[in-house]
Amino acid sequence: MKRWGYASFATWLLALPVGGGEAELHFESKIRPVLTGTCQKCHGNAERGGLRLDSREEMLAGGSRGSAIVPGKPQQSLLYQTLSGTHSTLQMPPTGPLASHVIEDFARWIAEGAVWPESRREYFQRHVEPILRDHCYSCHDDTSRKGGLRLDLHHLALKGGKSGPVIVPRDPDASLLVRAIRRRGDLQMPPDKALTDTEIATVVKWVAEGAVYGPPLDKPQKYIVSDAQRRFWSFQPLQVPQVSAVSGKHPIDQLIDARLAAHGLQAGRLANPVQLARRSSYDLVGLPPAAEEVDAFVREYGRDPDLAWRRWLDMLLASPAYGERWGRHWLDLVRYADTAGDAADFPIPEAYKYRNYVINAFQRDTPYDDFIRAQIAGDLLAVEGETQRWNRVIATGYLAISRRIGVSPLHLRHITIEDTISNVGRTFMGLTVGCARCHDHKFDPISTADYYALYGIFESSIYPHPGEEHQPWRRDFVYRVGKEGAESLLGEHRKVLREWDQKERAALERYRDFQREKVEDPNRSREQAWQHVLDVREQRRPYAEAFPNLERAYAVVDGPNPHDATIQKGGSPAKQSQGPVVRRGFLQILGGATLAPGVRQSGRRQLANWIADSGNPLTSRVMVNRIWHYHFGKGIVASTSDFGVRGDRPTHPGLLDWLAQYFIDQNWSVKQMHRLMMTSQAYRRDSRDILANRRIDPANKYLWRFDRRRLDAEQFRDSVLAFSGRLDTEPGGRHPFDHHLTYFYRQHEPFVGNFPTNKRSVYMMQQRINKHPYLDLFDGPDGNIQLAERKATTTTLQALYLMNSEFVHDEAAGIATRMMVAVSVTGDRIGWLYRTILGRYPLPAEVQRGEEYLQVSQVELSEAGVAPERVLHQAWCGYVRSMLASNEFLFID
């Protein structure tokens, strides 16, 4: 018989369930010790086979072979089958079978519903400590100690204060704490507002069960933000400088020209209207202007430059292409992708809905503060009608597209939440909050407690599961008809598919046994076993494809049990690494607001309001700096996603704050910011060099000229398609994925798919593991990381692509054909190409050189054996390719 020491017995008592019913006692005395001592060595943090056995939820979720338990049905439970030796291939534990009476204990436990009660410590942490934290700690912790009483540590709570002990374990009626919260007698606590009946009953039950506390450290150490940290420029309120309203000079130019004069710099002259038309068109819509539109603009510009310029900008801002261009900028920031990012990179066919939501939001000029709220908490906001409700649900796809990590991302959920927190911090506030996951931020005033205050908000939310190698079936997508409506429509279909899933898993396990050389069957080979897997999948396919296709979104909703998070020491979610509980809330440096006691939501709505508040000194600064960066090539703060100590300082701090305040005053309108910035002379300057200026300010930090920029990957591709007439300008939709119930991707056989299209590049397939080769070559978007500033590289492969790629050759041929149909005279054809591709008329010398090239090229092509009827067209194709590879086309002045 096992002998119990005092310490072992005390530990067992602490683990006993609250209430102590027969099923609970059976679990604690018969089941938990075996799981802890035998099973969890491999199926705890090690997650062998993707399986954890340290909670009922993990057992139900299962691992690579499916759920470990089927409550009420031991014979169908994988756990019982492996313990009892009734499984065809598995025997657990691997060291040898358990005693027969232990196996019978497990059978009884599963048959009775697999009860997994809360231990007394768990009950305290989940139910009692939040009440004490919300109502008691503020007066009775290490900083206050009113009445000499502390309630935040167990031994001090039992000791009591000036009135003596306040807790008598197992005797609520004798406990002063219980009498105080019942408000019987002179002592009534809390003094301001009584606890609810439910809260009182929770505390009474806790005292009656022994008043067990959680771990020794029950609350985080207080983090102190120093005065020096608070004085850092980006945490200060906006310091808006005065600009003259009567000088007639643009406010931006007043502030920039003052800095130029202070540094002895001369402002460059303005660009010509042709340059401005091309520059602004690429900036706002990502496409070159039509030659006819440029001609009309130049004529109007000659009569009234300012009026013509404003009308030109309004035309571009009204174009449907505007939302596609500026939506792409935002998708860079939020690391948008059409796949999950796990080891098998499971597809997300519904992700496009969030992409299109972003495009439409920019097109409609949705106020930026509303845009923030919708993406973080759209499902929790008040709405006007079903259409707005569904659009806001789709907007939370911003959170849903957070990266899934590894082979078993369900078991690495804390990394997905870290990805969310990191992106929220960088995108909206320009802060590297993710650096505080394992320890307090090394440079910025962001504590680990701040990080886990945010962590609790997202941990209280349900992220959709897109599928993974071990659990390919999807779950927790948001259906438009609601969860109950979807269940009633899909239940019977799911039952049929589960049966096929079991057949597929059995066939796959048989194949894996061949791989492990556990099976020697002269009548079957490994190849035959794999063919059987494929056969089962093919037989399953018709049932999968017949599955009702209800409208759904890859979105986030609140979980059923919102809760505060514990600090994970070293960033590890392991049970032994759990620290104190942190109330859900906001960064201390930005006010440190927390959720009000009793809030039964995740806190996403409150977080969205804290971020979007006009008093937040970061949100408006960060966004206007991003808009400036996309127009001028670099931000006023060059590190556009890092406004912290390690980031760059603003070159024009007064201008940044003036723009931020203007943004707020204009109802957070992004289009108004375009109009403001682009009507300044700073934006309209020429890009040519001034030697005297270059000696003083070689980096053009003070904006005495406009910086030349190379076309990005999307601008080049979309322009070439537009020149050839093959650009499909209709909005993109869902990519042609297979039915999601046919996905069986694995780490060594991940999903791969590019899905060629002639639509705008924003609608191209964005895969995380296997990036699109063209976009990767030309520094395009990366769905794995936030891409706040695209770096333009120059490589040999890029030059080879422009000379030899199938895409460039095909589109050059299309451009040549279109030109030859439209124009018949050689000189006029050269003019057509210059106006179409370069946006200007050619000089006479350029026409002459073009004619000479064509003559030489035709001779060389004829001598090379090209058919006579194709010689002229191929000569023009070569000429077009040379123009597409020219710096004048590839760069924006």
Protein Blocks (a to p, Z undefined) as FASTA:
>chain_A
ZZddfklmmmmmmmpcehjaaklmmmmmmmmmmmmmmmmmmmmmnopghiackbfklmmn
opmnopfbdghilmlpmklmmmnopafkbccdfkbpcdfklmmmmmmmmmnopaacddfk
lmmmmmmmmmmmmmmmmmmcfknopghiafkbfklmmnopmnopfbdghilklpmklmmm
nopajbdcdfkbccdfklmmmmmmmmmnoopacdfblbdcdddddfklmmpmklpccddd
dddfklopafklmmmmmmmmmnopacdddddfklmmmmmmmmmnopacdfklmmmmmmmm
mmommlmmmmmmmmmmmpmklmmmmmmmmmmmnopafbeoianopacfklmmmmmmmmmm
mmnopafklmmmmmmmmmmpccedjklmmmmmmmmmmmmmpccehjblmlmmmmmmmmmm
mmmmmmmnopafklmmmpccfkbccdfklmmmmmmmmmmpccddebdfklmbgehiacfk
bjklmmmmmmmmmmmmmmmmmmmmmmmmmmmmmmnopaccfkbcfklmmmmmmmmmmmmm
mmmmmpccddddddddddfbdcdddddehhiabfklpccdddddddfklnopacdehiab
fhlmmmmmmmmpmklmklmmmmmmmmmmmmnopafblblmbcbfklccdfblmlmmmmmm
mmmmnoopaklmmmmmmmpmklmpcfbdcfklmmmmmnomnopaccdddddfklmmmmmm
mmnopacfbdcddddbdcfklgccdfklccddekpafbdfklpccdfklgcfklmmnopa
cfkbccfbccddddfklmmmmmmgmklmmmmmmmmmmmmmmpmbfklmmmmmmmmmnopa
cdfklmmmmmmmmmmmmmmmmmnopafklmmmmmmmmmmmmmmmpmklmpcZZ
